[in-house]
C-alpha cells in the first residue's frame, strides 16, 4: 500500500528553496498533519536528497515540546516526503513583520522556549545550523516549535555542505560557518543572537546591501547594541544578545547557561513570564505594549525605592534608569536619582583624595628609604636584595664576638681605644668632609659597602677608630676596598671588635647581636 495514499492533501502551506509543505489529513488517525515534499526538479541532485533525509532522521530522533514532531518519512512513487505534526499558527518572522519588535516579556518567553528546544538537541550532540525566525513556529497558545533540521548534523561528524558555498542563511550564520571552521552548538547560539536581535529591534545585526556584505560584517564587525535601536529594551536583555554575538565561540554562553542567567535576572527584577501574555499580545499588540510598559515601569520603580531604603544606591540608580525607559519619573523619583548621583560624585571626590594621599605617602616613604636621615646621601642603586642574597654565606652569618670577659681586659681595651680615637665631628656628614682614608662617597671604583644591623639598636659604630654614628642611622656605609676594623659600643653591653674585608662594588652584610654585661662582670 502506498504510504501517502492515507493522507488527503487540503492545501499548500508554504514553499521554500528545497521543498513544499502541504496541509493534509490522516485518514487513519483522523488528524491534521504537515507533509513536506522535495521539489521535483531537485530530485536528481544527490546533495538535496541527502539533506532532506538527514532532516527526517535527525528530527525524528528528537522528542521535545519545543521541537516539531516527525511521524514518518520515506519515498513514494519517486517523491521524497516527511510527515510531521501540523502547527496551527505562524512563524516568528510573520509575527515581527506584522507587529514590529516584540515586547520584553513576550520575547523572553519565546527565547526561553527556543533555548529549551535547542538545549535538548545539543544534549544529543545535534546542531541545527540554520536557526532563524522562519524556522520558529508559534501556535495559537504561544508555544514554540523549532522546525527544519535540514542542514543539521551531529557534532564531530562530517557536516553536509553545498559545492562552492557555506550552508545556512546569510543573515543568521556564525563566523565559523562563513569561514568553514569546526561548527559546534555555540554556532547555534550566534544564530540565536541574530534571531533575538531581529525580534527586539526589527533589524538584522549585520545589515548590508548584499549577502557578501552581510558575511563580511559577520566576520569583521561588531553590531550596534540593541538598546540603541530600541530604548524600551531591558538593559540586561541587550547585553545578553551581544554576548551571544561574540566572534569567539568560547565567549558565547550555551543553552543551559543562558536559561540559568535569564531565570536569575527575571527573579532579581521580579519579572513574570506568563504564557497567556502571548494571546493578549496577538489579539491587540498596541494595547498589550502599553500594559506591559506600565507594568515594567512600576516594577523597576518599586525596586528602586526598595534598594534606596536598603542603601543599595547603585542598584537603585540602575532601577530608576530602567524605569525611565518605560515611563516618566515623578518629581520624587527625580530627586531620588539626583541624590544618588550627588552621593556618587562625593564618593568619587573622596576616593580621588584618598588616592592622591596614598601616592604622596608612597613617594614620601620612598624618599625616606632612598636617603639616610643623618647624611642625606642617596643610597647606592647597586645595593639591592638580589645582591645581598648573593653574598657569601660567611658574610651573612650573625657575628658573635667572644672577647676577653675579665674586668681588667675590658678596661684596658677601652683605654687603648680612647688613645687611638681622633677627634671628629659628631655627624657623619662632617666626617665625610674631613675623612679621606676610610669613608668615601659611593659610585666610585675601588669602594664597597657595609650593611650593619645590631641587636639592640642605637649602638655606637667606629670604623678604623673613626666614629660613624649609631645604628640603624648609619645606614649602608661606603668603604674603601680592603680590610677594616669595626668596633661597637653601647652602655650595658660588652664592647665588640671584628675585622671585615671589603671588595669593589660588593656589600658585606653583618647582623650583630651584642651580649649584655652580667652583674658578676660589673662587680
DOPA-278050 format. One line per field, with one value per residue (C-alpha): residue number from 1; residue in one letter; chain; x, y negated, z negated. Coordinates in steps of 0.05 Angstrom, whole numbers, plus 5000, padded with zeros to 4 digits. Each point is the difference from the previous one (the first is absolute). Layout:
# residues N
i = [NUM|...]
aa = [A|...]
ch = [A|...]
east = [X|...]
north = [Y|...]
up = [Z|...]
//
This chain:
# residues 523
i = [1|2|3|4|5|6|7|8|9|10|11|12|13|14|15|16|17|18|19|20|21|22|23|24|25|26|27|28|29|30|31|32|33|34|35|36|37|38|39|40|41|42|43|44|45|46|47|48|49|50|51|52|53|54|55|56|57|58|59|60|61|62|63|64|65|66|67|68|69|70|71|72|73|74|75|76|77|78|79|80|81|82|83|84|85|86|87|88|89|90|91|92|93|94|95|96|97|98|99|100|101|102|103|104|105|106|107|108|109|110|111|112|113|114|115|116|117|118|119|120|121|122|123|124|125|126|127|128|129|130|131|132|133|134|135|136|137|138|139|140|141|142|143|144|145|146|147|148|149|150|151|152|153|154|155|156|157|158|159|160|161|162|163|164|165|166|167|168|169|170|171|172|173|174|175|176|177|178|179|180|181|182|183|184|185|186|187|188|189|190|191|192|193|194|195|196|197|198|199|200|201|202|203|204|205|206|207|208|209|210|211|212|213|214|215|216|217|218|219|220|221|222|223|224|225|226|227|228|229|230|231|232|233|234|235|236|237|238|239|240|241|242|243|244|245|246|247|248|249|250|251|252|253|254|255|256|257|258|259|260|261|262|263|264|265|266|267|268|269|270|271|272|273|274|275|276|277|278|279|280|281|282|283|284|285|286|287|288|289|290|291|292|293|294|295|296|297|298|299|300|301|302|303|304|305|306|307|308|309|310|311|312|313|314|315|316|317|318|319|320|321|322|323|324|325|326|327|328|329|330|331|332|333|334|335|336|337|338|339|340|341|342|343|344|345|346|347|348|349|350|351|352|353|354|355|356|357|358|359|360|361|362|363|364|365|366|367|368|369|370|371|372|373|374|375|376|377|378|379|380|381|382|383|384|385|386|387|388|389|390|391|392|393|394|395|396|397|398|399|400|401|402|403|404|405|406|407|408|409|410|411|412|413|414|415|416|417|418|419|420|421|422|423|424|425|426|427|428|429|430|431|432|433|434|435|436|437|438|439|440|441|442|443|444|445|446|447|448|449|450|451|452|453|454|455|456|457|458|459|460|461|462|463|464|465|466|467|468|469|470|471|472|473|474|475|476|477|478|479|480|481|482|483|484|485|486|487|488|489|490|491|492|493|494|495|496|497|498|499|500|501|502|503|504|505|506|507|508|509|510|511|512|513|514|515|516|517|518|519|520|521|522|523]
aa = [X|X|X|X|X|X|X|X|X|X|X|X|X|X|X|X|X|X|X|X|X|X|X|X|X|X|X|X|X|X|X|X|X|X|X|X|X|X|X|X|X|X|X|X|X|X|X|X|X|X|X|X|X|X|X|X|X|X|X|X|X|X|X|X|X|X|X|X|X|X|X|X|X|X|X|X|X|X|X|X|X|X|X|X|X|X|X|X|X|X|X|X|X|X|X|X|X|X|X|X|X|X|X|X|X|X|X|X|X|X|X|X|X|X|X|X|X|X|X|X|X|X|X|X|X|X|X|X|X|X|X|X|X|X|X|X|X|X|X|X|X|X|X|X|X|X|X|X|X|X|X|X|X|X|X|X|X|X|X|X|X|X|X|X|X|X|X|X|X|X|X|X|X|X|X|X|X|X|X|X|X|X|X|X|X|X|X|X|X|X|X|X|X|X|X|X|X|X|X|X|X|X|X|X|X|X|X|X|X|X|X|X|X|X|X|X|X|X|X|X|X|X|X|X|X|X|X|X|X|X|X|X|X|X|X|X|X|X|X|X|X|X|X|X|X|X|X|X|X|X|X|X|X|X|X|X|X|X|X|X|X|X|X|X|X|X|X|X|X|X|X|X|X|X|X|X|X|X|X|X|X|X|X|X|X|X|X|X|X|X|X|X|X|X|X|X|X|X|X|X|X|X|X|X|X|X|X|X|X|X|X|X|X|X|X|X|X|X|X|X|X|X|X|X|X|X|X|X|X|X|X|X|X|X|X|X|X|X|X|X|X|X|X|X|X|X|X|X|X|X|X|X|X|X|X|X|X|X|X|X|X|X|X|X|X|X|X|X|X|X|X|X|X|X|X|X|X|X|X|X|X|X|X|X|X|X|X|X|X|X|X|X|X|X|X|X|X|X|X|X|X|X|X|X|X|X|X|X|X|X|X|X|X|X|X|X|X|X|X|X|X|X|X|X|X|X|X|X|X|X|X|X|X|X|X|X|X|X|X|X|X|X|X|X|X|X|X|X|X|X|X|X|X|X|X|X|X|X|X|X|X|X|X|X|X|X|X|X|X|X|X|X|X|X|X|X|X|X|X|X|X|X|X|X|X|X|X|X|X|X|X|X|X|X|X|X|X|X|X|X|X|X|X|X|X|X|X|X|X|X|X|X|X|X|X|X|X|X|X|X|X|X|X]
ch = [A|A|A|A|A|A|A|A|A|A|A|A|A|A|A|A|A|A|A|A|A|A|A|A|A|A|A|A|A|A|A|A|A|A|A|A|A|A|A|A|A|A|A|A|A|A|A|A|A|A|A|A|A|A|A|A|A|A|A|A|A|A|A|A|A|A|A|A|A|A|A|A|A|A|A|A|A|A|A|A|A|A|A|A|A|A|A|A|A|A|A|A|A|A|A|A|A|A|A|A|A|A|A|A|A|A|A|A|A|A|A|A|A|A|A|A|A|A|A|A|A|A|A|A|A|A|A|A|A|A|A|A|A|A|A|A|A|A|A|A|A|A|A|A|A|A|A|A|A|A|A|A|A|A|A|A|A|A|A|A|A|A|A|A|A|A|A|A|A|A|A|A|A|A|A|A|A|A|A|A|A|A|A|A|A|A|A|A|A|A|A|A|A|A|A|A|A|A|A|A|A|A|A|A|A|A|A|A|A|A|A|A|A|A|A|A|A|A|A|A|A|A|A|A|A|A|A|A|A|A|A|A|A|A|A|A|A|A|A|A|A|A|A|A|A|A|A|A|A|A|A|A|A|A|A|A|A|A|A|A|A|A|A|A|A|A|A|A|A|A|A|A|A|A|A|A|A|A|A|A|A|A|A|A|A|A|A|A|A|A|A|A|A|A|A|A|A|A|A|A|A|A|A|A|A|A|A|A|A|A|A|A|A|A|A|A|A|A|A|A|A|A|A|A|A|A|A|A|A|A|A|A|A|A|A|A|A|A|A|A|A|A|A|A|A|A|A|A|A|A|A|A|A|A|A|A|A|A|A|A|A|A|A|A|A|A|A|A|A|A|A|A|A|A|A|A|A|A|A|A|A|A|A|A|A|A|A|A|A|A|A|A|A|A|A|A|A|A|A|A|A|A|A|A|A|A|A|A|A|A|A|A|A|A|A|A|A|A|A|A|A|A|A|A|A|A|A|A|A|A|A|A|A|A|A|A|A|A|A|A|A|A|A|A|A|A|A|A|A|A|A|A|A|A|A|A|A|A|A|A|A|A|A|A|A|A|A|A|A|A|A|A|A|A|A|A|A|A|A|A|A|A|A|A|A|A|A|A|A|A|A|A|A|A|A|A|A|A|A|A|A|A|A|A|A|A|A|A|A|A|A|A|A|A|A|A|A|A|A|A|A|A|A]
east = [5000|5025|5016|4979|4931|4975|5011|4951|5033|4959|5042|5071|5028|5067|5057|5074|5063|5002|4928|4927|4957|4927|4944|4970|4954|5019|4940|5021|5014|4952|5049|5030|5073|5051|5033|5066|5019|5064|4991|4998|5056|5047|4989|5060|5047|5032|5020|4927|4974|5055|4980|4927|5011|5047|4946|4951|5048|5026|4932|4968|5052|4981|4941|4986|4941|5036|5022|4953|4983|5016|4949|5029|5046|5018|4991|4937|4994|5066|4979|5040|4956|4997|4936|5001|4952|4960|5010|4940|5033|5054|5075|5039|5016|4926|4990|5056|4981|4927|5008|5072|5051|4976|4985|5051|4960|4972|5070|5029|4946|5013|5075|4998|4959|5049|5058|4964|4989|5070|5028|4966|5031|5069|4998|4993|5059|4957|5011|4942|5046|4942|4968|4959|4930|4971|5016|4966|4925|4952|4932|4940|5019|5069|5037|5064|5014|5069|4999|5043|5060|5018|5072|5009|5056|5029|5057|5069|4971|5009|4951|4957|5027|4982|5050|5033|4958|4990|4936|4952|4963|5047|4965|5005|5064|5057|5072|5023|4948|5022|5073|4985|5030|4978|4927|4975|4937|5029|4986|4926|5008|5028|4941|4954|5033|4984|4929|4992|5028|4947|4945|5015|5021|4967|5069|5057|5062|5044|4961|5029|4977|5018|5017|5075|4996|4962|5051|5057|4968|4986|5074|5030|4952|4963|4925|4969|4973|4925|4985|5022|4946|4946|5002|4943|5043|5024|5074|5022|4960|5041|5064|4981|4987|5068|5031|4970|5029|5072|5048|5037|4954|5032|4974|4928|4954|4969|4926|5004|5040|4951|4939|5031|5021|4931|4965|5046|4990|4925|4997|5046|4957|4933|4981|4944|5002|4929|4980|4931|5034|5009|4925|4989|5057|4978|4928|5017|5075|4995|4957|5046|5062|4972|4979|5069|5037|4957|5014|5075|5001|4966|5045|5065|4975|4982|5067|5035|4964|5016|5074|5004|4971|5050|5056|5015|5009|5031|4944|4949|5030|4998|4927|4983|5035|4964|4933|5011|5002|4928|4969|5010|5031|4964|5032|5014|5035|5040|5023|5019|5041|5034|5018|5030|5040|5024|5020|5038|5037|5019|5025|5040|5033|5016|5029|5042|5026|5017|5037|5040|5018|5021|5045|5031|5011|5033|5046|5018|5018|5039|5039|5013|5025|5047|5030|5031|4975|5068|5041|4951|5041|4961|5005|5039|4956|5046|4978|4941|4968|5026|5071|4993|4970|5059|5052|5043|4971|5057|4981|4928|5012|4986|5065|5006|5063|5035|5045|5037|4947|5046|4990|5073|5000|4936|5030|5067|4965|4957|5060|5041|4942|4993|5073|4993|4935|5009|4953|4948|4934|4939|4961|5019|4990|5058|5040|4994|5029|5063|5014|5035|5027|4941|4933|4987|4941|4972|4997|5076|5044|5041|4944|4950|4946|4985|4928|5002|4940|5005|4958|4987|4997|5032|5070|5059|5041|5074|5036|5076|4992|4955|4930|4948|4936|4948|4962|4953|5012|5068|4963|5043|5072|5046|5073|5064|5017|5044|4998|4968|4991|4929|4988|4932|4984|4936|4989|4980|5029|5068|5042|5015|5056|5005|5031|4964|5026|4969|5003|4983|4925|4984|4958|5019|4939|5011|4946|5031|4970|5035|5006|4975|5047|4980|4999|5059|5043|4980|5021]
north = [5000|4931|4964|4932|5027|4995|4924|4953|4935|4939|4941|4974|4966|4974|5012|4992|5010|5075|5023|4983|5011|5022|5005|5070|5044|5069|5044|5054|4960|4943|4944|4943|5007|4961|5035|4974|5021|4987|4958|5045|4964|5014|5075|5011|4963|5048|4946|4976|5070|5010|4936|5019|5070|4972|4953|5057|5046|4947|4968|5068|5016|4939|4998|4933|4954|4944|5042|5019|5074|5045|5057|5032|4991|5037|5004|5015|5001|4962|4947|4989|4978|4985|5007|4954|4968|4941|4936|4955|4933|4958|4991|4951|4962|4987|4976|4949|4976|4993|4967|4973|5013|5046|4974|5020|5053|5031|5005|5030|5054|5018|4999|5047|5050|4997|5011|5059|5033|4987|5023|5067|5008|4977|5052|5053|4970|4969|4930|4968|4955|4958|4966|4942|4970|5038|5066|4981|5016|4974|5031|4960|5012|4971|5066|5002|5057|5002|5029|5012|5040|5008|4979|5025|5048|5039|4964|5029|5034|4977|4943|4993|4948|4972|4995|4931|4971|5003|5029|4953|4934|4939|4956|5052|5040|5001|4978|5073|5020|4945|5020|5075|5012|5053|4990|5014|4984|4930|4986|5008|4950|4948|5011|4995|4933|4975|5026|4965|4935|5001|5016|4940|4949|5022|4996|5048|4991|4998|4963|4992|4991|5071|5068|4989|4936|5035|5056|4950|4965|5066|5015|4931|4951|4993|4987|4937|5015|5018|4948|4945|5021|5014|4956|5039|5061|5028|4987|5070|5028|4956|5023|5073|4994|4968|5057|5050|4961|5005|5019|5052|5060|5010|4932|5018|5032|5068|5017|5021|4939|4956|5030|4994|4927|4980|5035|4965|4930|5009|5019|4942|4951|5031|5014|5049|5041|5024|5040|4967|4934|5023|5006|4929|4975|5029|4979|4926|4985|4924|5011|5054|4958|4943|5048|5034|4933|4977|5066|4996|4926|5017|5061|4962|4939|5042|5035|4932|4979|5066|4996|4928|5016|5057|4951|5039|4936|5028|5051|4946|4956|5057|5014|4926|4996|5063|4974|4935|5041|5022|4936|4931|4994|4959|4940|5043|5053|4946|4973|5070|5008|4933|5019|5065|4965|4946|5053|5036|4936|4987|5071|4992|4937|5034|5060|4953|4964|5066|5023|4935|5006|5072|4980|4943|5047|5050|4947|4976|5070|5013|4936|5021|5066|4971|4947|5014|4953|4975|4996|4983|5046|5038|5075|5035|5031|5059|5021|5044|5060|5044|4977|5012|5068|5019|4985|5055|5039|4978|4928|5013|5033|4962|4978|5024|4971|5037|4948|5009|4991|4981|4931|4982|5018|4959|4938|5007|5008|4938|4958|5022|4982|4931|4986|5019|4962|4935|4943|4997|4963|5036|5004|5046|4943|4963|5063|5008|4931|5015|5074|5024|5067|5042|4973|4971|4985|5059|5008|5003|5058|5029|4996|5048|4997|5023|5014|5004|5017|5009|5031|4958|4937|4932|5030|4953|5021|4986|5020|4997|4961|4948|4988|5012|4993|5044|5058|5001|4928|5019|5032|5032|4977|4990|5022|5007|5070|5038|5019|4956|5004|4992|4983|4998|4966|4995|4988|5064|5045|5029|4962|5038|4998|5038|4995|4995|5007|4952|5015|4953|4989|5054|4995|5034|5014|5009|5014|4991|5022|4966|5034|4964|4989|5048|4976|5046|4964|4931|5014]
up = [5000|5018|4935|5027|5021|4928|5000|5034|5022|4978|5022|5011|4938|5023|5049|4989|5041|4989|4986|4998|4938|5005|4949|5001|4961|4975|5019|4952|4936|5019|4987|5038|5020|5041|5059|5026|5071|5038|5063|5061|5035|4942|4998|5045|4953|4949|4951|4995|4987|4948|4964|5002|4972|4949|4974|4994|4962|4952|4985|4991|4947|4959|4952|4968|4991|5037|5060|5056|4996|5060|5011|5062|5061|5063|5075|5039|5076|5006|4949|4936|4943|4925|4960|4939|4950|5025|4961|5004|4994|5035|5003|4957|5063|5013|4928|5004|5070|4979|4932|4997|4945|4946|4929|4948|4963|5063|5029|4937|4998|5073|4990|4940|5041|5059|4951|4969|5068|5025|4934|5009|5069|4975|4945|5054|5037|5055|5029|5037|5042|5028|4941|5027|4989|5061|4965|4935|5000|4947|4990|4976|4927|5009|4997|5041|5050|5032|5070|5062|4977|5074|4991|4929|4986|4942|4966|5017|5063|5071|5015|5061|5047|5067|5056|5000|4943|4926|4970|4965|5007|5011|4948|4945|5012|4950|5017|4997|5051|5048|4994|5003|4931|4951|4981|4929|4961|4989|5074|4985|4943|5048|5047|4940|4984|5070|4995|4933|5028|5055|4949|4956|5053|5065|5034|5015|4957|5062|5054|5069|5072|5021|4969|5010|4960|4944|4996|4998|4941|4965|5000|4990|4967|4933|5000|4973|4930|5005|4946|5047|5050|4948|4938|4969|4992|4934|4992|4983|5059|5047|4965|5007|5075|5009|4960|5049|5058|4977|5057|4958|4986|4932|4978|5015|4948|5012|4993|4927|4979|5038|4967|4931|5014|5024|4942|4949|5031|5005|4926|4980|5040|4979|5072|5014|5065|5008|5062|5005|5016|5072|5012|4974|5043|5067|4986|4990|5004|4986|4938|4974|5013|4958|4945|4997|4998|4940|4966|5011|4979|4933|4990|5009|4963|4939|5004|5000|4936|4966|5019|4978|4932|4994|5018|5063|5039|5064|5007|4986|5055|5050|4984|5008|5067|5023|4975|5040|5064|4988|4972|4971|4930|4948|4966|4939|5042|5037|4932|4978|5063|4989|4928|5023|5055|4950|4950|5055|5019|4927|4993|5064|4973|4934|5036|5043|4938|4967|5062|5002|4926|5011|5057|4959|4942|5046|5029|4929|4976|5064|4987|4928|5024|5053|4954|4932|4944|4977|5063|5054|5045|5052|4991|5054|5053|4999|4931|5019|4966|5057|4985|4926|5012|5044|4945|4974|4942|4955|5011|4982|4934|4935|4969|4929|4969|4945|4966|4935|4947|4941|4970|5010|5074|5013|4965|5037|5066|4989|4978|5060|5048|4969|5013|5074|5013|5038|4985|5056|5007|4972|5064|5057|5049|4968|4998|5075|5010|4959|5010|5063|4975|4978|5022|5069|5044|5040|5076|5006|5019|4943|4948|4970|4946|4930|4980|4924|4956|4924|4945|4960|5044|4986|4994|5011|5062|5009|5064|4998|4935|5034|4971|5054|4959|4968|5032|5036|5021|5028|5059|5054|4990|5061|4987|5039|5022|4952|4927|4947|4924|4973|4927|4966|4934|4959|4926|4963|5055|5013|5051|5064|5051|5067|5068|5068|5071|5051|5075|5057|5011|4949|4938|4935|4958|4925|4949|4931|4934|4941|4933|4938|4941|4944|4927|4984|5052|4976|4928]
//
